[in-house]
Structure formats: structure tokens, C-alpha cells
Amino acid sequence: MEELKELRFNGKSVKLENNRVKGGILPEKTEELNRDIAIEGDTIIEGAVYAHKLEVSKGNLEIQGAVFTQLELYVNTSAQGNITFRKAVGSANSVTSRATDCRIIFASDVNAKQVTLYNAFVAGSIYADEVTLENCVVIGGVFATQQADLTNCIIGTFNAPFVHLSGVCSLLLPSAFSIEKLSVAPGARLFNLSLADLGALYRGVPQSENSGRIEMDTTADELKSSLADADVQKTLRCYSVVGKVLAADLIDTDKFQNHFLLTAASLGPQLLKNYDLGQDASGKAVTLTIEHIRDFFFEILAGRIDIRTIDGHFDVSQLMR
């Protein structure tokens, strides 16, 4: 990136291209509450941003503070380059990115009425009324008050009244929840990675023999519960692999190092230094940066990193001991 020009301003609209903003872009007067911000090229904003509408037409962009918009945060479909939001992103209406050629990272939570993301990495969770994700990785959960539509995604968990799955989706945590019966497109598959040896895969060393992904049967793995109080009765469906991992206590899951990997991703902006996960096959330290973790999960998503299928056999005598 070329050297950026420092910029200080006030006005009703802002256009940024090859600029570094010292501090944030926050309204100081009533008329600045409706200020639109357009990102036209290489930009770094070192503080928080408040805008009526924030539109990103081109990368590279890094916003180091929190972001909130009244109308929407919109990433243009033709946007390219690296787009990184280091802190939480929120909108009173929508957060939308359908760009296919940019590398977009949300290093914390995303909160809006509608969230639509393609090819995005979210280190935190997504909270919205409606969520549409395609080819995305969400380390936390997808929590929707109305519906969630997931296509070829890796997510921590989901909880929504209505959930539709397409393509190949994977869960990082053992269980997920919906109210209505899970809607699954023809040919769609759901895997659980809670017992996969992600630490070994991240370091590029052989996976543990007792590790692997578990393919979930959305009918057989469904547990239906009825919750009621004096006024309301609610049905909750849980999709879990707990019943399939009877021998999970026999596996030393700590050596998988999955919790270090996922925690480093979710706490990335708050950590005072970069940690490493140990050494790779060549003896080099493998650092836990949000960029490396993002690339790792997208390699899994693209099928370039193969996760073995867990062996469901175990010795009953070992279980008794």
C-alpha cells in the first residue's frame, strides 16, 4: 500500500481514497448524524465510525474502531482487496457484502436487522432478524430472530426459528438449535467438527487417530423439547452429536488445541500479543493471527485441507476402566 495522506474533516458527506484518518469519524453536530461515508480506495481509519450509510467501493480498508450505521453498511459487489473491521460492526438496518473478489474480515461481532455476507470471515457472532451466509466462516454463532439461510459455511453454532441449509455446512460446537424443523436442500450435508483435530491441521502435522469430523443426520440427530410456563409454550429442536460421542471422554481433546485456535480468533483484537500453536512439520512456530486463522478455515471450506472422518469404534473394557 502506498503512503496514505492524513485527513481531518467535518462535513455532511465524506469520500476517502488513499487516506489515513487519525482518530474516528463521529458526528459533532446534529446535521452530521446523516453523513454518508464512501470508501473509494486504500484507507485506514484509526478510530470508531458513525455514519448514515457506509459504502465500500474498493479496498484496501482497515477500520480499527467500532462501526455503526443508521441505514446500511454496504460492500460493493465489485470490491477487491483486503477489508478489515477490527471491532464490532452494527447497523440499525443492514450489513451487506456480496463481493466475491475481496478478503473481508469482521474481527468481532456483527449486529443488524439483516445480515447478508458472501465469502466473509466473522471472528465473533452474528445477531440479526434475518441472516444469509454463503461461503462464510463464523467462529461464534449465528443467532437470528426470524430465519437463517446457510450455504457452504463453517459456523460455531446456530439458533433461529427457521434454518435452511444448502451445500456442505459444518459446526464447530456440538449442538445447534431451531424452532421449526431444519430445512435441508437436496444433496446438502451437515458435519460436526467438535472432535476434529484442528490444531494438527493448522500446524500441518498428522491428525490424531481418535479425531475427525462427524456427519450429522438432521432427522436422527434431532432432539425435540417442549418448554412451557404459565403463559407460553414453545418447541425447541436441538441438533447434537452428543449421542454419537459416547467415548468422547476417552479422547484427550485438549491435545487437539481447538479451544486455543477458536479463542485466538474470537479474542484477536483484544490480545496484547500474538501467540503460537506450537511448531509445524518443519519446526517453525505457527502463529495465531486472525489472518492466518481465516486462511486456514477457508482452506477447509474449499476442500484443500481434508479432515478425516472419525472412527466410531471403541473398546468397551477401556470405557469400563
PLY file of the C-alpha trace (Angstrom):
ply
format ascii 1.0
element vertex 321
property float x
property float y
property float z
element edge 320
property int vertex1
property int vertex2
end_header
0.00 0.00 0.00
1.32 3.43 -0.90
1.84 6.08 1.76
-1.51 7.46 2.83
-2.41 11.12 3.33
-3.63 12.14 6.75
-7.08 13.66 6.76
-9.12 15.67 9.23
-12.53 16.91 8.23
-16.10 17.78 9.05
-18.99 17.98 6.66
-22.20 16.32 5.51
-20.53 13.65 3.37
-17.10 12.08 3.26
-15.21 10.43 0.42
-11.98 8.63 1.30
-9.30 7.45 -1.13
-5.64 6.93 -0.20
-6.27 8.49 3.21
-5.38 7.78 6.82
-7.86 9.20 9.33
-6.32 9.96 12.71
-9.00 9.14 15.24
-12.60 8.33 14.37
-15.34 9.76 12.18
-18.04 10.74 14.66
-20.75 13.42 14.41
-20.12 16.66 16.28
-23.27 18.46 15.10
-26.88 17.40 14.55
-26.59 17.68 10.75
-23.65 15.26 10.76
-25.87 12.44 12.04
-26.98 11.86 8.42
-23.46 11.90 6.99
-22.66 9.30 4.32
-19.17 7.87 4.03
-17.81 6.42 0.79
-14.56 4.42 0.65
-13.04 4.67 -2.83
-9.60 3.13 -2.24
-6.77 2.48 0.21
-7.96 3.80 3.57
-7.13 3.37 7.25
-9.44 4.79 9.93
-7.82 4.62 13.35
-10.97 5.12 15.43
-14.70 4.48 15.51
-17.11 5.33 12.69
-20.71 6.55 12.83
-22.49 7.10 9.53
-25.91 7.23 7.93
-24.55 4.93 5.21
-21.09 3.45 4.82
-20.28 2.19 1.32
-17.06 0.44 0.37
-16.38 0.53 -3.36
-12.74 -0.57 -3.30
-10.18 -1.96 -0.84
-7.84 -1.92 0.89
-9.68 -0.77 4.01
-8.99 -1.12 7.72
-11.25 0.38 10.38
-9.69 -0.03 13.79
-12.66 1.12 15.89
-16.30 0.09 16.17
-18.69 0.86 13.29
-22.37 1.80 13.41
-24.64 2.89 10.56
-28.23 4.11 10.58
-29.11 2.79 7.12
-26.56 0.21 6.00
-23.01 -0.91 5.69
-22.59 -1.97 2.08
-19.60 -3.54 0.34
-19.87 -3.17 -3.43
-20.11 -6.41 -5.40
-17.05 -5.43 -7.48
-14.90 -4.51 -4.46
-11.41 -6.01 -4.31
-8.55 -6.09 -1.83
-8.48 -6.59 1.94
-11.33 -5.17 4.01
-10.96 -5.49 7.79
-13.19 -4.32 10.62
-11.20 -4.70 13.85
-14.06 -4.08 16.31
-17.80 -4.68 16.46
-19.98 -3.71 13.49
-23.64 -2.72 13.91
-26.43 -1.24 11.83
-29.99 -0.16 12.52
-30.90 -1.77 9.19
-28.48 -3.94 7.21
-24.93 -5.17 6.78
-24.39 -6.43 3.25
-21.44 -7.76 1.27
-21.86 -9.83 -1.89
-18.30 -9.20 -3.11
-16.59 -12.32 -4.44
-13.09 -10.95 -5.07
-12.30 -9.26 -1.75
-10.97 -10.66 1.51
-13.35 -9.35 4.15
-12.76 -9.91 7.87
-15.01 -8.96 10.78
-12.78 -9.39 13.82
-15.68 -9.10 16.27
-19.50 -9.34 16.36
-21.92 -8.22 13.65
-25.34 -6.91 14.71
-28.11 -5.64 12.39
-31.68 -6.31 11.30
-30.49 -8.03 8.13
-27.06 -9.52 7.55
-26.07 -10.81 4.09
-22.48 -11.92 3.62
-20.59 -13.79 0.89
-17.00 -15.04 1.34
-16.68 -13.34 4.72
-14.85 -14.32 7.90
-16.51 -13.38 11.21
-14.41 -13.97 14.32
-17.33 -13.23 16.66
-21.05 -13.94 16.32
-23.85 -12.62 14.11
-27.04 -11.25 15.68
-29.89 -10.29 13.35
-33.51 -10.83 12.40
-32.53 -12.44 9.10
-29.13 -13.88 8.21
-27.98 -15.05 4.76
-24.49 -16.51 4.50
-22.74 -18.12 1.55
-19.20 -19.47 1.60
-18.59 -17.88 5.01
-16.82 -18.78 8.26
-18.30 -17.66 11.60
-16.26 -18.71 14.64
-19.06 -17.79 17.06
-22.74 -18.40 16.44
-25.45 -17.31 14.03
-28.37 -16.04 16.11
-31.44 -14.97 14.14
-34.87 -13.97 15.48
-36.59 -14.96 12.21
-34.51 -17.10 9.87
-31.01 -18.12 8.84
-30.04 -19.29 5.35
-26.64 -21.01 5.28
-24.86 -22.22 2.13
-21.38 -23.83 2.22
-20.48 -22.39 5.61
-18.45 -23.23 8.70
-20.08 -21.80 11.83
-19.78 -22.30 15.57
-23.49 -22.95 16.10
-26.88 -21.56 15.07
-30.11 -20.67 16.87
-33.07 -19.45 14.85
-36.78 -20.21 14.42
-36.22 -21.30 10.81
-32.92 -22.54 9.36
-32.24 -23.55 5.77
-29.05 -25.42 4.82
-27.54 -25.80 1.35
-24.28 -27.32 0.12
-21.82 -28.56 2.75
-22.05 -26.91 6.18
-20.05 -27.62 9.34
-20.49 -26.84 13.04
-17.59 -26.13 15.38
-19.62 -26.75 18.55
-21.50 -29.98 19.43
-25.07 -28.62 19.20
-27.27 -26.19 17.27
-30.91 -25.16 17.65
-34.04 -24.23 15.72
-37.77 -23.99 16.39
-39.12 -25.27 13.08
-37.80 -28.46 11.58
-34.48 -27.91 9.80
-34.92 -27.26 6.07
-32.24 -29.08 4.07
-31.76 -28.62 0.32
-31.32 -31.77 -1.82
-27.73 -33.00 -1.59
-26.88 -30.78 1.39
-24.70 -32.26 4.15
-24.06 -31.20 7.73
-20.85 -32.09 9.59
-19.71 -31.50 13.14
-16.06 -30.58 13.74
-16.09 -30.52 17.55
-13.88 -33.64 17.65
-11.74 -32.77 14.63
-8.05 -32.20 15.34
-8.00 -28.63 14.06
-4.77 -27.88 15.92
-2.85 -30.53 14.00
-4.36 -29.42 10.71
-3.43 -25.80 11.44
0.17 -26.84 12.13
0.28 -29.14 9.09
1.06 -32.30 11.08
-0.80 -35.66 11.09
-4.21 -35.70 12.75
-4.84 -37.70 15.92
-6.23 -41.17 15.31
-9.17 -40.58 17.65
-10.22 -37.37 15.94
-12.30 -36.47 12.93
-15.48 -34.92 11.67
-18.90 -36.43 12.30
-21.60 -36.38 9.64
-24.91 -35.42 11.18
-28.28 -36.87 10.24
-30.65 -33.94 10.65
-33.53 -36.34 11.32
-31.88 -38.92 13.60
-29.80 -36.33 15.47
-32.81 -34.12 16.22
-33.98 -33.86 19.82
-37.34 -32.14 20.23
-38.21 -30.46 23.53
-41.27 -28.56 24.72
-40.71 -25.63 27.02
-43.66 -24.08 28.82
-44.58 -21.65 31.55
-47.91 -20.29 32.71
-48.43 -18.25 29.54
-46.27 -19.59 26.72
-45.42 -22.99 25.30
-42.50 -23.30 22.92
-40.97 -26.16 20.95
-37.20 -26.27 20.56
-35.27 -28.64 18.31
-31.68 -29.46 19.16
-29.29 -30.98 16.60
-26.44 -32.55 18.52
-23.71 -35.17 18.22
-23.63 -35.85 21.96
-25.36 -39.19 21.45
-22.72 -40.23 18.92
-19.68 -39.49 21.06
-20.18 -41.88 23.97
-16.43 -42.43 24.02
-15.56 -38.74 23.81
-14.35 -38.75 27.43
-11.73 -41.31 26.39
-10.24 -38.81 23.96
-7.81 -36.19 25.20
-9.47 -33.28 23.42
-7.01 -30.81 24.99
-4.29 -32.08 22.69
-6.44 -31.11 19.71
-5.82 -27.46 20.71
-9.14 -26.47 19.13
-10.01 -24.15 22.02
-6.75 -22.22 21.59
-7.42 -21.81 17.89
-11.02 -20.63 18.28
-10.29 -18.40 21.27
-7.38 -16.74 19.49
-9.72 -15.95 16.59
-12.53 -14.54 18.73
-10.23 -12.56 21.06
-7.85 -11.40 18.34
-8.42 -7.61 18.68
-8.17 -7.80 22.49
-4.94 -9.80 22.77
-1.84 -7.79 23.60
0.46 -10.08 21.62
0.36 -12.88 19.06
0.57 -16.42 20.39
1.65 -19.55 18.57
0.17 -23.04 18.47
3.50 -24.83 18.52
5.68 -25.93 15.65
4.74 -27.13 12.21
6.20 -30.14 10.41
9.35 -28.17 9.54
9.93 -26.94 13.10
8.74 -23.35 12.58
6.43 -21.67 15.08
2.83 -21.37 13.82
1.40 -18.00 14.88
-2.24 -17.48 15.78
-3.15 -14.35 13.86
-6.67 -13.66 12.68
-5.47 -13.52 9.06
-3.80 -16.95 9.28
-6.82 -18.44 11.05
-9.09 -17.01 8.37
-6.99 -18.54 5.59
-6.94 -21.89 7.41
-10.72 -22.17 7.67
-11.22 -21.10 4.08
-8.80 -23.84 3.00
-11.08 -26.29 4.83
-14.15 -24.70 3.25
-12.62 -25.07 -0.23
-11.73 -28.72 0.42
-7.98 -28.14 0.14
-7.50 -29.30 3.75
-9.04 -32.70 4.28
-10.47 -33.58 7.70
-10.56 -37.29 8.39
-13.86 -38.95 9.37
-13.87 -40.07 12.99
-13.72 -43.80 13.74
-16.76 -44.64 15.83
-15.30 -47.85 17.30
-14.03 -48.10 20.87
-13.11 -50.79 23.40
-15.87 -51.34 25.99
-13.31 -52.65 28.51
-11.45 -49.34 28.22
-14.71 -47.49 28.86
-15.33 -49.61 32.00
-11.84 -48.83 33.31
0 1
1 2
2 3
3 4
4 5
5 6
6 7
7 8
8 9
9 10
10 11
11 12
12 13
13 14
14 15
15 16
16 17
17 18
18 19
19 20
20 21
21 22
22 23
23 24
24 25
25 26
26 27
27 28
28 29
29 30
30 31
31 32
32 33
33 34
34 35
35 36
36 37
37 38
38 39
39 40
40 41
41 42
42 43
43 44
44 45
45 46
46 47
47 48
48 49
49 50
50 51
51 52
52 53
53 54
54 55
55 56
56 57
57 58
58 59
59 60
60 61
61 62
62 63
63 64
64 65
65 66
66 67
67 68
68 69
69 70
70 71
71 72
72 73
73 74
74 75
75 76
76 77
77 78
78 79
79 80
80 81
81 82
82 83
83 84
84 85
85 86
86 87
87 88
88 89
89 90
90 91
91 92
92 93
93 94
94 95
95 96
96 97
97 98
98 99
99 100
100 101
101 102
102 103
103 104
104 105
105 106
106 107
107 108
108 109
109 110
110 111
111 112
112 113
113 114
114 115
115 116
116 117
117 118
118 119
119 120
120 121
121 122
122 123
123 124
124 125
125 126
126 127
127 128
128 129
129 130
130 131
131 132
132 133
133 134
134 135
135 136
136 137
137 138
138 139
139 140
140 141
141 142
142 143
143 144
144 145
145 146
146 147
147 148
148 149
149 150
150 151
151 152
152 153
153 154
154 155
155 156
156 157
157 158
158 159
159 160
160 161
161 162
162 163
163 164
164 165
165 166
166 167
167 168
168 169
169 170
170 171
171 172
172 173
173 174
174 175
175 176
176 177
177 178
178 179
179 180
180 181
181 182
182 183
183 184
184 185
185 186
186 187
187 188
188 189
189 190
190 191
191 192
192 193
193 194
194 195
195 196
196 197
197 198
198 199
199 200
200 201
201 202
202 203
203 204
204 205
205 206
206 207
207 208
208 209
209 210
210 211
211 212
212 213
213 214
214 215
215 216
216 217
217 218
218 219
219 220
220 221
221 222
222 223
223 224
224 225
225 226
226 227
227 228
228 229
229 230
230 231
231 232
232 233
233 234
234 235
235 236
236 237
237 238
238 239
239 240
240 241
241 242
242 243
243 244
244 245
245 246
246 247
247 248
248 249
249 250
250 251
251 252
252 253
253 254
254 255
255 256
256 257
257 258
258 259
259 260
260 261
261 262
262 263
263 264
264 265
265 266
266 267
267 268
268 269
269 270
270 271
271 272
272 273
273 274
274 275
275 276
276 277
277 278
278 279
279 280
280 281
281 282
282 283
283 284
284 285
285 286
286 287
287 288
288 289
289 290
290 291
291 292
292 293
293 294
294 295
295 296
296 297
297 298
298 299
299 300
300 301
301 302
302 303
303 304
304 305
305 306
306 307
307 308
308 309
309 310
310 311
311 312
312 313
313 314
314 315
315 316
316 317
317 318
318 319
319 320
